[in-house]
């Protein structure tokens, strides 16, 4: 085509000017060869859709961003209670996606990931005699982010997208970091000098499950309000309160790809209502030149009902949870490191187990224990991480504990140690 152009950079590693005419001829011959196999008069190797804006023809796509990561993991799960079983898995995770910046402050994006279709994991285990692994659609969304002011930003997303709720590491007591909600999400963040801080609001309207034979479809409506203030010594305090209300939770099951342990259930259906209040805070400070983060998340299920599940002997609401800890350092820049420690307590019906952290014990709720890790980044595109979990059941008579735990205290249920060794490469 007349507007087809090839640009050849020239430096010590690229062709000299004398060789460029030959390479241009070669490129034209190659293009002609490709075109010969087409029914059109010419071949287009890459083109963007055009549109008319303000009376001028413009490319609809302004920018394309490709990004991905690959993680290799050794995952060992050691059960401390009978039957004492150790499970060792070699696993991998691949994620790759594209964001296309469009006109009128719109972005269209999608990403693919490995996994088995679970809502809280994109891991694949090396198994089944080298059988091929599946690729899933992990995100697909439209986002509108109008440029209203240099002091703040507004964002609206629709489809399957990254959770708009502000989260810290301690927030995984409610939301697994791999969980992507489906529905609508909104975010507003603004710097208000007169009030001396940054203020934000996030919301999500999530489709949980659509039942073809019922009018009681399930949704989750969540909202969050928060603020951030600068403190002396270059430190910052950020905090937020949130409320997540799950509708028709006892009418039918959520139909998850995997049902995590913890919530009391009758078959696949949970036996509780969920209106989860959450308070999350993070203090970012410095110890000399080393960044330090202190984090805490507290949750309570305001809609929890008192329930005794047939003979389990654990009567009560089991509605509280918290996670507190610290992260020292930040493994991001070349030759940087970090270390972290957290303590978590999550009662059986404190939150919806099916979207909570899937790595703590064997995932879900009704667990308490310690989390430790250390990480090192040899460069800005890779990281090596060692992580250790020491978990015990909060209530032995509730899932995944034993029905006989109350009558036989020696049966402590499902106490687990877990060790993960990761190597991650970003590209």
C-alpha positions in Angstrom: 0.0 0.0 0.0 1.0 3.6 -0.5 1.2 4.3 3.2 3.3 1.2 4.0 6.5 2.2 5.7 9.5 0.3 7.0 11.8 2.0 9.5 15.3 0.6 10.0 17.2 1.8 13.2 20.9 2.3 12.7 23.5 1.7 15.4 26.4 -0.6 16.1 24.1 -3.6 16.3 22.0 -2.9 13.2 22.6 -2.8 9.5 24.8 -0.1 8.0 23.2 2.5 5.6 24.8 0.7 2.6 22.8 -2.5 3.4 19.4 -0.9 3.9 18.4 -0.6 0.2 18.9 -4.3 -0.2 16.8 -5.0 2.9 14.0 -2.8 1.7 13.9 -4.7 -1.5 13.9 -8.0 0.4 11.0 -6.7 2.6 9.0 -5.7 -0.5 9.6 -9.1 -2.1 8.5 -10.8 1.1 5.3 -8.7 1.3 4.6 -9.5 -2.4 5.0 -13.2 -1.7 2.5 -13.0 1.2 0.1 -11.1 -0.9 0.2 -13.7 -3.7 -1.6 -16.1 -1.5 -4.4 -13.7 -0.7 -7.6 -13.0 -2.7 -7.3 -9.2 -2.0 -5.2 -6.9 -4.2 -2.7 -6.4 -1.4 -1.8 -7.9 1.9 -2.1 -6.0 5.2 0.1 -7.4 7.9 -1.1 -5.1 10.7 -3.9 -2.5 10.6 -6.0 -0.5 13.1 -9.6 0.4 12.7 -10.1 4.1 11.9 -12.9 6.4 12.9 -13.9 10.0 12.6 -13.6 12.3 15.6 -14.1 16.0 15.5 -14.3 15.8 11.7 -10.9 14.2 11.4 -10.0 10.6 10.6 -8.1 8.9 13.5 -6.9 5.5 14.5 -9.3 4.0 17.0 -6.5 2.1 18.8 -4.1 4.6 20.3 -1.8 2.2 22.1 -1.4 -1.5 22.7 0.3 -2.9 25.8 1.3 -6.6 26.1 2.4 -8.1 29.4 2.6 -11.4 31.1 4.4 -13.5 33.8 5.5 -17.0 34.3 5.8 -18.6 37.8 7.4 -22.0 38.6 6.4 -23.3 42.1 7.4 -26.2 44.4 4.3 -26.6 46.7 4.5 -28.9 49.7 1.5 -29.5 51.9 2.2 -31.3 55.2 -0.8 -32.5 57.3 0.1 -32.6 61.0 -3.0 -34.5 62.1 -4.1 -38.0 61.2 -3.8 -39.2 58.6 -0.4 -37.6 58.4 0.0 -37.0 54.7 2.6 -35.0 52.8 1.7 -33.8 49.3 4.4 -32.4 47.0 3.4 -30.7 43.7 5.5 -29.0 41.0 3.3 -26.3 39.5 3.4 -23.5 37.1 1.3 -20.4 36.2 1.3 -18.5 32.9 -0.6 -15.3 32.4 -0.6 -13.1 29.3 -2.8 -10.3 28.2 -3.3 -7.1 26.2 -4.7 -3.7 26.9 -5.7 -1.5 24.0 -6.1 2.2 24.6 -9.0 3.6 22.6 -10.4 7.0 21.9 -12.7 8.8 24.4 -10.7 7.5 27.4 -11.7 3.9 26.8 -9.6 0.8 27.3 -10.4 -2.7 26.1 -8.4 -5.6 27.7 -8.2 -9.3 28.1 -5.8 -11.9 29.5 -5.4 -15.6 29.4 -4.1 -17.8 32.2 -3.4 -21.4 33.0 -5.4 -23.2 35.6 -8.3 -25.6 36.0 -11.1 -23.1 35.9 -11.0 -22.3 39.6 -12.1 -18.8 40.7 -9.1 -18.4 43.1 -6.2 -20.1 41.3 -4.4 -20.1 38.0 -1.9 -22.8 39.0 -1.4 -26.0 37.0 0.2 -29.1 38.5 2.8 -31.1 36.6 0.8 -34.4 36.3 -1.0 -36.9 34.1 2.1 -38.2 32.2 2.8 -34.9 30.6 -0.8 -34.4 29.4 -1.4 -31.0 27.9 -2.7 -28.2 30.1 -5.6 -25.8 29.6 -5.7 -22.0 29.0 -8.6 -20.0 30.3 -10.0 -16.5 29.8 -8.9 -14.8 33.0 -10.0 -11.2 32.3 -12.1 -9.5 29.6 -13.3 -6.0 30.2 -14.0 -2.4 29.1 -12.7 0.4 31.2 -13.6 4.1 31.0 -11.2 6.5 32.8 -12.0 10.2 31.8 -9.2 12.7 32.4 -11.1 15.2 34.6 -8.3 16.6 36.7 -4.6 16.3 37.7 -5.8 16.0 41.3 -7.7 12.7 40.9 -9.0 10.0 38.7 -12.3 8.2 38.0 -12.6 4.7 36.6 -15.6 2.5 35.6 -15.1 -1.2 34.5 -17.4 -3.8 33.1 -16.9 -7.5 32.3 -14.4 -9.6 34.2 -11.8 -7.4 35.7 -9.3 -6.8 38.4 -11.0 -6.3 41.8 -11.4 -2.5 42.2 -11.5 -2.8 46.0 -8.3 -1.4 47.6 -6.4 -4.3 49.1 -3.3 -5.1 51.1 -1.6 -8.4 51.8 -3.8 -8.7 54.9 -6.9 -8.3 52.8 -6.6 -11.9 51.5 -8.6 -13.0 54.5 -11.6 -11.8 52.3 -10.3 -11.8 48.7 -7.8 -14.1 47.1 -5.4 -12.2 45.0 -6.2 -14.3 41.9 -10.0 -13.6 42.2 -11.5 -11.4 39.4 -15.1 -10.3 39.9 -17.6 -10.3 37.0 -20.0 -7.4 36.6 -19.4 -3.7 37.2 -16.8 -1.9 39.2 -16.2 1.8 39.9 -13.3 3.8 41.5 -12.8 7.4 42.5 -9.6 8.8 44.1 -9.0 12.5 44.7 -6.4 14.7 46.4 -8.0 17.5 48.4 -5.4 19.9 49.7 -7.9 21.8 51.9 -8.5 18.5 53.8 -4.9 17.5 53.7 -5.3 14.0 52.2 -6.2 11.7 49.4 -9.8 10.3 49.6 -11.2 7.4 47.6 -14.3 5.3 47.0 -14.5 1.9 45.3 -17.6 -0.2 44.5 -18.3 -3.5 42.8 -21.6 -5.1 41.7 -20.7 -8.7 41.1 -22.8 -11.4 39.4 -22.3 -14.5 41.7 -24.6 -17.1 40.1 -27.5 -17.0 37.6 -30.0 -19.8 38.2 -32.1 -20.7 35.1 -34.8 -22.3 37.3 -35.1 -19.6 39.9 -35.8 -15.9 40.4 -33.4 -15.8 43.3 -30.1 -15.1 41.4 -27.2 -14.3 43.6 -25.2 -11.1 43.6 -22.6 -9.3 45.7 -22.8 -5.6 46.3 -19.7 -4.1 47.8 -18.6 -0.6 48.6 -15.5 0.9 50.2 -14.5 4.4 51.5 -11.0 5.4 52.5 -8.4 8.0 52.9 -4.6 8.5 52.9 -2.6 11.0 54.9 1.0 12.0 54.9 2.8 11.8 58.3 6.2 12.9 59.5 9.4 11.2 58.4 8.0 10.5 54.9 5.5 8.0 56.3 1.8 7.5 55.1 -1.3 6.2 56.7 -4.0 4.7 54.4 -7.2 3.1 55.7 -10.6 2.1 54.4 -13.9 0.6 55.5 -15.9 -1.7 53.3 -19.2 -3.6 53.4 -19.9 -6.6 51.2 -23.5 -7.9 51.0 -24.2 -11.3 49.3 -27.9 -11.7 48.2 -29.8 -15.0 48.3 -26.8 -16.8 49.7 -28.9 -19.6 51.3 -31.4 -19.9 48.5 -29.1 -21.9 46.2 -25.4 -22.7 46.0 -22.9 -20.3 44.4 -21.9 -23.0 41.8 -18.2 -22.3 42.2 -15.6 -24.3 40.2 -14.1 -25.2 43.6 -15.8 -25.0 47.0 -13.3 -24.1 49.6 -13.5 -25.3 53.2 -14.8 -23.4 56.2 -18.4 -22.2 55.7 -21.1 -24.4 57.2 -23.0 -26.0 54.3 -25.9 -28.3 53.6 -24.7 -30.1 50.5 -23.2 -27.3 48.3 -25.4 -24.6 49.8 -24.1 -22.4 52.6 -26.1 -22.2 55.8 -25.5 -18.5 56.5 -26.2 -15.1 55.2 -23.2 -12.8 54.5 -22.9 -9.1 55.1 -19.2 -8.7 55.7 -17.9 -5.5 57.3 -14.2 -4.9 56.7 -11.6 -2.4 58.1 -8.2 -2.4 56.4 -5.3 -0.1 57.3 -1.6 0.3 56.2 1.1 2.4 57.7 4.0 2.9 55.3 7.2 4.1 56.9 11.0 3.8 56.7 13.7 2.2 58.9 16.6 4.1 57.5 16.6 3.4 53.8 14.4 0.3 54.2 10.7 0.6 53.6 8.4 -0.9 56.2 4.7 -1.6 56.0 2.4 -2.4 58.9 -0.9 -3.9 57.8 -4.1 -5.0 59.5 -7.6 -6.2 58.3 -10.5 -6.9 60.6 -13.8 -8.5 59.5 -17.2 -9.3 60.9 -20.2 -11.0 59.3 -23.0 -8.7 60.4 -25.6 -11.1 59.0 -24.3 -14.3 60.6 -27.0 -16.4 62.3 -26.6 -18.8 65.2 -26.6 -22.3 63.8 -25.7 -25.8 65.0 -24.8 -28.1 62.2 -26.1 -31.6 62.9 -24.1 -33.0 65.8 -20.9 -31.0 65.2 -21.3 -29.3 68.6 -19.9 -25.9 67.5 -22.9 -23.7 68.2 -22.5 -19.9 67.6 -22.1 -17.4 64.9 -18.4 -17.9 64.2 -18.4 -14.4 62.6 -15.1 -12.7 63.3 -11.7 -12.6 61.6 -8.5 -10.6 61.4 -5.1 -10.6 59.9 -2.1 -8.4 61.1 1.5 -8.3 60.1 4.4 -6.4 58.6 6.5 -6.4 55.4 10.1 -5.2 55.7 11.9 -4.2 52.4 10.4 -4.5 48.9 11.6 -7.0 46.3 11.1 -5.0 43.2 14.2 -3.1 42.1 17.4 -5.0 41.0 19.1 -6.7 44.0 16.3 -5.8 46.4 14.8 -8.0 49.1 11.8 -8.2 51.5 10.6 -10.3 54.4 7.1 -10.6 55.8 5.2 -12.0 58.8 1.4 -12.2 59.3 -0.9 -13.8 61.8 -4.4 -14.7 60.6 -7.6 -15.8 62.4 -10.7 -16.5 60.3 -13.7 -18.0 61.9 -16.0 -20.4 59.9 -18.6 -17.9 58.7 -16.6 -14.7 59.0 -16.7 -14.3 55.2 -17.4 -16.3 52.1 -14.8 -19.1 52.0 -15.0 -19.6 48.2 -13.3 -16.3 47.4 -10.8 -16.2 50.4 -7.1 -16.9 50.2 -6.6 -20.4 48.7 -3.0 -20.9 50.0 -3.7 -20.6 53.8 -3.8 -24.2 54.8 -5.9 -25.7 52.0 -7.9 -22.4 51.5 -11.1 -20.9 52.8 -12.0 -20.0 56.4 -12.1 -21.7 59.9 -8.3 -21.4 60.2 -5.7 -19.6 62.3 -2.0 -19.5 62.1 1.3 -17.9 60.9 2.6 -16.8 57.5 6.2 -16.0 56.9 8.1 -15.3 53.7 11.3 -13.9 52.2 11.9 -12.8 48.6 14.8 -11.5 46.5 14.8 -9.8 43.1 18.1 -10.2 41.2 16.7 -7.7 38.6 13.5 -5.8 38.0 11.9 -8.6 35.9 12.3 -11.7 38.1 11.9 -12.8 41.8 12.7 -15.7 44.0 10.4 -16.3 47.0 10.1 -18.7 49.9 6.9 -18.8 51.9 5.8 -20.9 54.9 2.3 -21.4 56.4 1.6 -22.9 59.8 -2.2 -23.4 60.2 -4.6 -24.8 62.8 -8.4 -25.0 62.8 -10.3 -22.4 64.8 -13.2 -24.8 65.5 -12.3 -28.5 65.3 -16.0 -29.5 64.9 -16.6 -27.4 61.8 -15.4 -28.0 58.2 -12.8 -29.2 57.4 -12.7 -30.7 61.0 -14.2 -33.9 62.1 -17.7 -34.7 63.4 -16.1 -36.6 66.3 -13.7 -33.8 67.3 -15.9 -32.7 70.3 -16.3 -36.3 71.6 -12.6 -37.1 70.9 -10.3 -34.1 71.5 -7.4 -36.1 70.2 -8.9 -35.7 66.7 -7.9 -32.1 66.0 -9.1 -32.0 62.5 -6.9 -30.6 59.7 -3.8 -28.9 60.9 -1.5 -28.1 58.0 2.0 -26.8 57.2 2.6 -25.5 53.7 5.8 -24.6 52.0 6.0 -22.7 48.7 9.2 -21.9 46.7 8.5 -19.6 43.7 10.5 -18.3 40.8 8.7 -15.6 38.8 9.7 -14.0 35.5 7.8 -10.9 34.2 7.7 -10.0 30.4 
